[in-house]
Amino acid sequence: MRWIKLIAILSLGLFFFCVLVVLHVGISVLRLPKRWKIVSHWIRGFTWSMRKILNIKITVEGDAGQLKRGGYVIISNHFGYLDGIVLGSLFPVIFVSKQEVKNWPVLGQWTTLCGTVFINRQQKGLIPLAVNEISRKLKQEANILLFPEGAATNGERILPFQTAPLAAPLRSRAIIVPITLAYQSVGEKPVSAANRDLIYCYGDMSDALHFWKLLALRRMEARVTIQPTIECSRYEDNSLGRKKLAEDCYNRVLGRVSIRNYAQEDEERASANSSSPALDVSG
């Protein structure tokens, strides 16, 4: 079973790689706009096929249809590489990944062709380059999949969200779609501390070794909850705005914050402005 799945995935990867190369050439020759929106739909086809081979059943709660238009930033809690397959099979997305992946043999070239945005967290000075790249792809109406924790976890808690990657949706005045991801079963057993490492890949775990073990699993189930959206236009484009946005995104993924009353906020802001003392310019 494990070898059959591996051969199927490698064959699928080779086929989709060839299609991707032809797709890029065709986009360039025909000078088609919105390259990365087109590529994101191709990525969805690939990850959907991967999901079927791995036999992952997904229950979706919320409105997924809103993401068809593109240009959204999708954020989620993070357990490992499997999250990308699950979420990428549901929505057309461009991925954001750590810089190290770009240097991996084969996979590095593959992800680069897919338009993956690489973030170098060791060199903070390079983060603005990634922010600019995300902004450009949002303008092409591609959805961006971002894991603001910055690292995968064992699911016991959600790490505080990093503020730097959120500069891109804030600058682009994009709409953020928070998602709560939960894995419910492995095989026929509920996910627990005893079996969670079969699907969660975090810390110093080897991705390759973990994936080899994952291929032995007969079935997995996950639940994807689409939370109410967050409008970045409601936040100041500065460090305090990013901090507040990160906090609201964190709470929304946890599912513990209701929809903000924007109308009330506008009224309070207008009231505060009208009550401010006028500047006396007479002299």
C-alpha positions as CSV (number, residue, x, y, z in Angstrom):
1,M,0.0,0.0,0.0
2,R,2.8,2.4,1.0
3,W,4.8,1.8,-2.2
4,I,1.7,2.1,-4.4
5,K,0.8,5.5,-2.9
6,L,4.4,6.7,-3.3
7,I,4.5,5.6,-7.0
8,A,1.2,7.3,-7.6
9,I,2.3,10.5,-6.0
10,L,5.6,10.6,-7.9
11,S,3.8,9.9,-11.2
12,L,1.3,12.6,-10.4
13,G,4.1,15.0,-9.5
14,L,5.9,14.4,-12.7
15,F,2.8,14.9,-14.8
16,F,1.8,18.1,-13.0
17,F,5.3,19.4,-13.2
18,C,5.3,19.1,-17.0
19,V,1.9,20.7,-17.2
20,L,3.1,23.6,-15.0
21,V,6.1,24.2,-17.3
22,V,3.8,24.3,-20.3
23,L,1.4,26.5,-18.4
24,H,4.1,29.1,-17.6
25,V,5.3,29.1,-21.2
26,G,1.7,29.5,-22.5
27,I,1.1,32.4,-20.1
28,S,4.3,34.2,-21.2
29,V,3.6,33.6,-25.0
30,L,0.0,34.7,-24.8
31,R,0.9,37.5,-22.3
32,L,-2.0,36.5,-20.1
33,P,-2.5,38.7,-17.0
34,K,-2.8,37.3,-13.5
35,R,-0.3,34.6,-13.9
36,W,-0.4,33.6,-10.3
37,K,-4.1,33.4,-10.1
38,I,-4.0,30.9,-13.0
39,V,-1.2,28.9,-11.3
40,S,-3.1,28.8,-8.0
41,H,-5.9,27.0,-9.7
42,W,-3.4,24.5,-11.1
43,I,-2.0,24.0,-7.6
44,R,-5.5,23.2,-6.3
45,G,-5.8,20.5,-8.9
46,F,-2.5,18.9,-7.8
47,T,-3.2,19.1,-4.1
48,W,-6.7,17.8,-4.6
49,S,-5.3,14.7,-6.4
50,M,-2.7,14.3,-3.5
51,R,-5.5,14.4,-1.0
52,K,-7.4,11.7,-2.8
53,I,-4.3,9.4,-2.9
54,L,-3.8,9.9,0.8
55,N,-7.5,9.3,1.4
56,I,-8.1,12.5,3.5
57,K,-11.8,13.2,4.2
58,I,-12.5,16.9,4.9
59,T,-15.6,18.5,6.5
60,V,-15.9,22.2,5.7
61,E,-17.9,24.6,7.9
62,G,-18.5,28.1,6.6
63,D,-18.6,29.8,3.2
64,A,-15.8,28.6,0.9
65,G,-17.4,30.1,-2.2
66,Q,-16.2,33.6,-1.3
67,L,-12.6,32.5,-2.0
68,K,-13.3,31.9,-5.7
69,R,-12.8,35.5,-6.6
70,G,-9.3,35.5,-5.3
71,G,-7.1,38.2,-3.7
72,Y,-7.7,36.9,-0.2
73,V,-5.1,36.1,2.5
74,I,-6.0,32.8,4.1
75,I,-4.5,32.2,7.6
76,S,-4.6,29.1,9.7
77,N,-3.2,27.3,12.7
78,H,-0.3,25.0,11.7
79,F,0.5,21.3,12.4
80,G,2.8,20.5,9.5
81,Y,3.2,20.0,5.7
82,L,-0.1,18.1,5.6
83,D,-2.0,21.4,6.2
84,G,-0.9,22.6,2.8
85,I,-2.4,19.6,1.1
86,V,-5.6,19.8,3.0
87,L,-6.2,23.6,2.5
88,G,-4.7,23.7,-0.9
89,S,-7.1,21.0,-2.1
90,L,-10.1,23.2,-1.0
91,F,-9.0,26.7,-2.3
92,P,-6.8,27.9,-5.1
93,V,-3.7,29.4,-3.2
94,I,-0.1,30.4,-3.5
95,F,1.9,29.2,-0.5
96,V,4.2,31.0,1.9
97,S,7.1,28.9,3.2
98,K,10.3,29.1,5.1
99,Q,13.4,30.0,3.1
100,E,15.1,26.6,3.7
101,V,12.5,24.8,1.4
102,K,13.8,26.8,-1.6
103,N,17.2,25.0,-1.3
104,W,15.8,21.5,-1.1
105,P,16.6,19.3,-4.1
106,V,13.7,19.0,-6.6
107,L,11.1,20.3,-4.1
108,G,12.8,23.7,-4.1
109,Q,12.6,24.1,-7.9
110,W,9.0,22.7,-7.8
111,T,7.8,25.2,-5.2
112,T,9.5,28.1,-6.9
113,L,7.6,27.3,-10.1
114,C,4.5,27.2,-8.1
115,G,5.1,30.8,-7.0
116,T,5.8,30.0,-3.4
117,V,6.8,33.1,-1.4
118,F,9.8,32.3,0.8
119,I,10.4,34.1,4.1
120,N,13.9,34.2,5.6
121,R,13.1,34.6,9.3
122,Q,16.9,34.6,10.2
123,Q,17.5,37.8,8.2
124,K,14.8,40.2,9.2
125,G,16.1,42.7,6.6
126,L,14.8,40.5,3.8
127,I,11.3,40.2,5.1
128,P,10.2,43.4,3.2
129,L,11.1,41.6,-0.1
130,A,8.7,38.8,0.8
131,V,6.0,41.3,1.8
132,N,6.3,43.0,-1.6
133,E,6.1,39.7,-3.4
134,I,2.9,38.8,-1.5
135,S,1.4,42.2,-2.3
136,R,2.1,41.7,-6.0
137,K,0.4,38.4,-6.1
138,L,-2.6,39.6,-4.2
139,K,-3.0,42.3,-6.9
140,Q,-3.1,39.5,-9.5
141,E,-6.1,38.1,-7.5
142,A,-4.2,35.1,-6.2
143,N,-5.2,33.8,-2.7
144,I,-2.2,33.6,-0.3
145,L,-2.0,30.8,2.3
146,L,-0.2,32.0,5.4
147,F,0.6,30.3,8.7
148,P,1.2,33.2,11.0
149,E,2.6,31.0,13.9
150,G,5.7,30.6,11.8
151,A,6.2,27.0,13.0
152,A,4.2,23.8,13.2
153,T,3.0,22.6,16.6
154,N,1.7,19.5,18.3
155,G,-1.7,21.0,18.6
156,E,-1.6,21.6,22.4
157,R,-1.7,25.3,21.8
158,I,-1.5,27.9,19.1
159,L,1.7,30.0,19.1
160,P,1.4,33.8,19.0
161,F,1.0,35.1,15.5
162,Q,4.0,36.9,14.0
163,T,3.3,40.4,12.8
164,A,5.8,40.8,10.0
165,P,4.0,38.6,7.4
166,L,0.8,40.4,8.0
167,A,2.3,43.6,6.7
168,A,1.4,42.4,3.1
169,P,-2.3,42.1,3.6
170,L,-2.3,45.3,5.6
171,R,-0.5,47.2,2.9
172,S,-2.7,45.8,0.2
173,R,-5.9,46.5,2.2
174,A,-6.8,42.8,1.6
175,I,-9.4,40.8,3.3
176,I,-8.2,38.0,5.6
177,V,-10.0,34.7,5.9
178,P,-9.2,33.0,9.2
179,I,-9.4,29.3,9.2
180,T,-9.5,26.9,12.1
181,L,-8.0,23.5,11.1
182,A,-8.5,20.4,13.2
183,Y,-7.6,16.8,12.5
184,Q,-10.3,14.5,13.9
185,S,-9.2,10.9,13.2
186,V,-6.2,8.7,12.1
187,G,-7.3,5.5,10.7
188,E,-10.4,4.7,12.7
189,K,-9.2,6.3,15.9
190,P,-9.7,9.9,17.1
191,V,-6.6,12.1,17.2
192,S,-4.9,12.0,20.6
193,A,-1.5,12.5,22.2
194,A,-0.8,8.9,21.4
195,N,-1.2,9.0,17.6
196,R,-1.1,12.7,16.6
197,D,2.6,12.5,15.5
198,L,1.5,10.3,12.7
199,I,0.0,13.3,11.0
200,Y,1.6,16.3,12.8
201,C,5.1,17.2,11.7
202,Y,6.8,19.7,13.9
203,G,10.0,20.6,15.7
204,D,13.0,18.5,14.6
205,M,10.9,15.8,12.8
206,S,12.2,14.8,9.4
207,D,9.7,15.7,6.7
208,A,10.8,12.8,4.4
209,L,10.7,10.2,7.2
210,H,7.4,11.5,8.5
211,F,5.9,11.4,5.0
212,W,7.0,7.8,4.5
213,K,5.2,6.8,7.7
214,L,2.2,8.9,6.6
215,L,1.8,6.8,3.5
216,A,1.0,3.8,5.6
217,L,-2.2,5.4,7.0
218,R,-5.4,4.2,5.4
219,R,-7.6,7.1,6.2
220,M,-7.5,10.6,7.8
221,E,-10.3,13.0,8.7
222,A,-10.0,16.8,9.1
223,R,-12.4,19.6,9.8
224,V,-11.9,23.1,8.3
225,T,-13.9,25.9,9.9
226,I,-14.0,29.2,7.9
227,Q,-14.3,32.0,10.4
228,P,-15.7,35.5,9.8
229,T,-13.4,37.6,7.6
230,I,-11.2,40.5,8.8
231,E,-11.0,43.7,6.7
232,C,-7.4,45.1,6.8
233,S,-8.7,48.5,5.8
234,R,-9.9,48.9,9.4
235,Y,-6.3,48.9,10.7
236,E,-3.5,51.4,10.6
237,D,-0.6,50.5,8.4
238,N,2.1,50.7,11.1
239,S,3.6,48.5,13.8
240,L,0.7,49.1,16.2
241,G,-1.8,48.2,13.4
242,R,0.1,45.0,12.6
243,K,0.1,44.1,16.3
244,K,-3.6,44.6,16.6
245,L,-4.3,42.7,13.4
246,A,-2.2,39.8,14.6
247,E,-4.1,39.7,17.8
248,D,-7.5,39.8,16.1
249,C,-6.4,37.1,13.6
250,Y,-5.2,34.9,16.5
251,N,-8.5,35.2,18.4
252,R,-10.5,34.6,15.2
253,V,-8.7,31.4,14.5
254,L,-9.4,30.3,18.0
255,G,-13.0,31.1,17.3
256,R,-13.5,33.2,20.4
257,V,-14.2,36.6,18.9
258,S,-17.4,37.7,17.3
259,I,-17.6,39.8,14.2
260,R,-16.5,43.4,14.9
261,N,-19.2,46.0,14.8
262,Y,-17.5,48.2,12.1
263,A,-20.5,50.6,11.9
264,Q,-20.3,51.3,15.6
265,E,-16.5,51.8,15.3
266,D,-17.0,54.3,12.5
267,E,-19.6,56.2,14.6
268,E,-17.3,56.3,17.6
269,R,-14.4,57.5,15.4
270,A,-16.5,60.2,13.8
271,S,-17.8,61.3,17.2
272,A,-14.2,61.5,18.6
273,N,-13.1,63.6,15.6
274,S,-16.1,66.0,15.9
275,S,-15.5,66.5,19.7
276,S,-11.8,67.4,19.2
277,P,-11.1,71.1,19.9
278,A,-10.6,73.2,16.8
279,L,-7.2,74.6,16.2
280,D,-7.1,78.4,16.7
281,V,-5.2,79.9,13.8
282,S,-6.2,83.5,14.5
283,G,-3.5,85.9,15.5
